[in-house]
Amino acid sequence: MPVAVVASLAAGVCFAVAGVLQQWAAGARPDEEALSWRLLAHLVRDRWWRYGIGLAVLAYGFQSLALAYGPLSLVQPLIVAELIFAVPLSARLHRVTLGPREWFGTLAVAAGLALALASARPHGGRTGAADLLSWLLILGATGALACGALAAARLLSGPWRASATALAAGAVMGTQSVLLAATVDRFRLGLLTALASWQPYAFVVASVGGLLLIQSAFQQGPLAASMTVLDATEPVVAVTVGIAAFGEAVHTGWPVSAVTVTGLAVVTAGIVSLDSSPLVAALHDRRIGGGGERSGVSLR
């Protein structure tokens, strides 16, 4: 258990720094590159963005180590602690001091999500329980959520636009997590069985599409507006799919369900607090006013 705790916190720190570096690079790109493959084509040439991707890979290694020694109900809430590191680090990088409102929003999202996951504690189930119709419903529902979020993003601006795009990214990445689990199950049956299945290829498509959406969310606004929504949406989508299609169970009853609902309400309050914060909006306005420059700070 101590190994799981340490590895989870290490994963959280790596994810936090990775997100900051990726947003730092993506935020410098012009708005017209959002949701365009040109964005990824330019970002892959940025060494700081590549460092961020490398740290994300390292974070997944720590997460795998944590899951080898501890349950998901322990590991996932601890990894959410990345927000406590990422948002202050991003503010520091932009030479901005967080106020009480911003600290409340950051801590509310991290604590609320950890509380909801710890109380619900999803368990059991298997991806093989889903038939083709179930998969079509899963992909259709998450696709509709992502498209709706992207349509809303076109009507919004500033932090709210970044949050809407992050909602789409979270829906895709939540589905990607489910497809990863299904892919692992297929490989357990043999290499040929896995290659003959459609899930591994759908996993690759979801991974690439999710990467584009995440970087577009980072490009469209400050980290506080995108990472918080992404971290909240991804596990909620994955758990919901697990319950609806794979027979997973969550702890319910009084007072567990009340705690879970309270945690999700706290998450929502934190996101609204950050997205409506004048300071967070100022970070976005500063990037626009500077023509995409990095707030006068150079990492090169």
C-alpha positions in Angstrom: 0.0 0.0 0.0 2.8 2.5 0.7 4.2 1.8 -2.8 0.8 2.5 -4.3 0.5 5.9 -2.4 4.0 7.1 -3.3 3.6 6.0 -7.0 0.2 7.6 -7.3 1.5 10.9 -5.9 4.6 10.7 -8.2 2.2 10.1 -11.2 0.2 13.1 -10.1 3.2 15.4 -10.0 4.4 14.1 -13.4 1.0 14.6 -14.9 0.9 18.2 -13.4 4.2 19.3 -14.8 3.4 17.6 -18.2 0.1 19.5 -18.4 1.8 22.8 -17.6 4.5 22.3 -20.2 2.0 21.2 -22.9 -0.3 24.1 -22.1 2.7 26.5 -22.2 3.6 25.3 -25.7 0.0 25.1 -27.0 -1.0 28.4 -25.5 1.6 30.1 -27.7 0.0 28.9 -30.9 -2.5 31.1 -32.9 -6.3 30.6 -32.4 -6.8 29.5 -36.0 -4.9 26.3 -35.3 -7.4 25.1 -32.7 -8.9 21.7 -33.5 -6.6 21.5 -36.5 -3.9 18.9 -37.2 -1.6 21.8 -37.9 -1.6 22.4 -34.1 0.0 19.0 -33.4 2.4 19.4 -36.4 3.7 22.6 -34.8 3.7 21.3 -31.2 5.7 18.2 -32.0 8.6 20.6 -33.0 8.5 22.3 -29.6 11.0 20.7 -27.2 9.0 21.8 -24.1 5.9 20.1 -25.5 7.9 17.0 -26.1 9.2 17.1 -22.6 5.6 17.3 -21.4 4.7 14.2 -23.5 7.7 12.4 -22.0 6.6 13.3 -18.5 3.1 12.1 -19.3 4.5 8.7 -20.4 6.5 8.5 -17.2 3.3 9.4 -15.2 1.5 6.4 -16.8 4.4 4.2 -15.7 4.0 5.4 -12.1 0.2 4.9 -12.4 0.7 1.3 -13.6 3.1 0.7 -10.7 0.5 2.1 -8.3 -2.3 -0.1 -9.7 -0.1 -3.1 -9.3 0.1 -2.5 -5.5 -3.2 -0.8 -4.8 -6.9 -0.6 -5.9 -8.2 1.9 -8.4 -10.3 3.4 -5.6 -7.1 4.5 -3.9 -5.0 5.3 -6.9 -7.3 7.5 -8.9 -8.2 10.0 -6.1 -4.5 10.4 -5.3 -3.6 11.1 -8.9 -6.3 13.9 -9.0 -3.9 15.7 -6.7 -2.1 16.8 -9.9 -4.5 19.8 -9.9 -3.0 21.1 -6.6 0.4 21.1 -8.3 -0.5 22.1 -11.9 -2.7 25.2 -11.4 -0.3 27.0 -8.9 2.7 26.0 -11.1 1.0 27.4 -14.2 0.1 30.7 -12.4 3.7 30.9 -11.2 5.0 30.4 -14.7 2.8 33.3 -15.9 3.9 35.5 -12.9 0.4 35.6 -11.4 -0.5 35.1 -7.8 -3.6 33.0 -7.1 -6.2 34.6 -4.9 -8.7 32.9 -2.5 -11.2 32.3 -5.3 -8.7 30.5 -7.5 -7.4 28.5 -4.6 -10.9 27.5 -3.7 -11.7 26.5 -7.2 -8.6 24.4 -7.6 -8.9 22.6 -4.2 -12.7 22.1 -4.7 -12.2 20.3 -8.0 -9.4 18.1 -6.6 -11.1 17.4 -3.3 -14.6 16.9 -4.7 -13.4 14.5 -7.4 -11.3 12.5 -4.9 -14.3 12.4 -2.5 -16.7 11.2 -5.2 -14.3 8.5 -6.5 -13.4 7.3 -3.0 -17.0 7.0 -1.9 -18.3 5.4 -5.1 -15.4 2.9 -5.4 -16.3 1.3 -8.8 -15.5 -2.4 -8.9 -16.1 -5.6 -10.8 -17.5 -5.9 -14.3 -15.8 -7.0 -17.5 -15.5 -5.5 -21.0 -16.5 -8.9 -22.6 -20.0 -8.4 -21.2 -20.7 -5.7 -23.8 -22.2 -6.8 -27.2 -22.0 -4.8 -30.4 -25.1 -2.9 -29.7 -23.8 -1.8 -26.3 -20.6 -0.6 -28.0 -22.5 1.3 -30.6 -24.5 3.0 -27.8 -21.3 3.8 -25.9 -19.6 5.3 -28.9 -22.7 7.1 -30.1 -23.4 8.7 -26.6 -19.8 9.8 -26.0 -19.5 11.1 -29.6 -22.7 13.1 -29.2 -21.4 14.6 -25.9 -18.1 15.5 -27.6 -19.8 17.1 -30.6 -22.2 19.0 -28.4 -19.4 20.3 -26.3 -17.5 21.4 -29.4 -20.6 23.1 -30.8 -20.9 25.0 -27.5 -17.2 25.9 -27.6 -17.8 27.8 -30.9 -20.3 30.0 -29.1 -18.1 30.7 -26.1 -14.9 32.6 -25.5 -12.1 32.7 -23.0 -11.9 30.2 -20.2 -15.4 28.9 -20.9 -14.4 28.0 -24.4 -11.4 26.1 -23.1 -13.6 24.2 -20.6 -16.1 23.2 -23.3 -13.3 21.8 -25.5 -11.9 20.1 -22.4 -15.3 18.5 -21.8 -15.2 17.0 -25.3 -11.6 15.8 -24.7 -12.7 14.3 -21.4 -15.5 12.4 -23.1 -13.1 11.0 -25.7 -10.4 10.1 -23.2 -12.9 8.5 -20.9 -14.0 6.3 -23.9 -10.3 5.7 -24.7 -9.8 4.3 -21.2 -12.7 1.9 -21.8 -11.3 0.9 -25.1 -7.9 0.3 -23.5 -9.4 -2.1 -21.0 -11.2 -3.9 -23.9 -7.9 -4.0 -25.8 -6.0 -5.5 -22.9 -8.7 -8.2 -22.6 -8.4 -9.1 -26.2 -4.6 -9.5 -25.9 -5.1 -11.9 -23.0 -6.8 -14.1 -25.5 -3.9 -14.0 -27.9 -2.2 -11.7 -30.4 -4.2 -12.9 -33.4 -7.5 -12.5 -31.5 -6.6 -9.0 -30.6 -5.5 -8.0 -34.1 -8.8 -9.4 -35.5 -10.8 -7.2 -33.1 -11.9 -3.7 -33.8 -11.2 -2.3 -30.3 -7.4 -1.9 -30.6 -7.8 0.2 -33.7 -10.6 2.3 -32.1 -8.3 2.8 -29.2 -5.6 4.3 -31.4 -8.1 6.6 -33.1 -9.5 7.7 -29.8 -6.0 8.3 -28.4 -5.0 10.5 -31.4 -8.3 12.4 -31.4 -8.2 12.9 -27.7 -4.6 14.3 -27.9 -5.8 16.8 -30.5 -8.7 17.9 -28.3 -6.6 18.2 -25.2 -4.0 20.3 -26.9 -6.8 22.5 -28.5 -8.2 23.0 -25.0 -4.8 24.0 -23.7 -4.4 26.3 -26.7 -7.8 28.1 -26.2 -7.4 29.1 -22.5 -5.5 28.9 -19.2 -4.7 25.6 -17.6 -7.1 26.1 -14.8 -10.0 26.2 -17.2 -9.1 23.1 -19.1 -7.3 20.6 -16.9 -9.9 20.8 -14.2 -12.8 19.9 -16.6 -10.7 17.2 -18.3 -9.8 15.6 -14.9 -13.4 15.6 -13.9 -15.0 14.4 -17.1 -12.6 11.5 -18.0 -13.2 9.3 -14.9 -17.0 10.1 -14.8 -17.4 9.0 -18.4 -15.3 5.8 -17.8 -17.2 4.9 -14.6 -20.6 5.6 -16.2 -19.7 3.4 -19.2 -18.4 0.7 -16.8 -21.7 0.7 -14.9 -24.0 0.9 -17.9 -22.3 -1.6 -20.3 -19.8 -3.7 -18.4 -21.7 -4.6 -15.2 -19.4 -2.7 -12.9 -20.9 -1.7 -9.5 -20.5 1.3 -7.2 -21.1 1.6 -3.5 -24.6 3.1 -3.0 -27.0 3.7 -0.1 -27.0 6.2 2.7 -24.7 8.0 3.3 -22.4 6.8 0.5 -24.5 8.1 -2.4 -24.9 11.5 -0.6 -21.2 11.8 -0.2 -20.7 11.0 -3.9 -23.3 13.5 -5.0 -21.7 16.1 -2.7 -18.3 15.5 -4.2 -19.6 16.0 -7.7 -21.4 19.2 -6.6 -18.2 20.5 -5.1 -16.4 19.7 -8.4 -19.0 21.7 -10.3 -18.7 24.7 -7.9 -14.9 24.6 -8.3 -15.1 24.6 -12.1 -17.6 27.5 -12.1 -15.4 29.4 -9.7 -12.4 29.1 -11.9 -14.1 29.8 -15.2 -15.8 32.9 -13.8 -12.6 34.2 -12.2 -11.4 37.5 -13.5 -7.8 36.4 -12.8 -8.1 33.2 -14.8 -9.8 35.2 -17.6 -6.9 37.7 -17.5 -4.4 34.9 -18.2 -6.3 34.2 -21.4 -6.5 37.9 -22.3 -2.8 38.4 -21.7 -2.0 35.6 -24.1 -4.2 37.2 -26.8 -3.0 40.7 -26.1 0.6 39.5 -26.4 0.0 38.0 -29.8 0.5 34.5 -28.5 3.7 35.4 -26.6 4.4 33.6 -23.4 3.8 36.4 -21.0 7.3 37.8 -21.4 8.9 34.6 -20.0 11.2 32.4 -22.1 12.0 28.8 -21.4 14.3 28.5 -24.4 
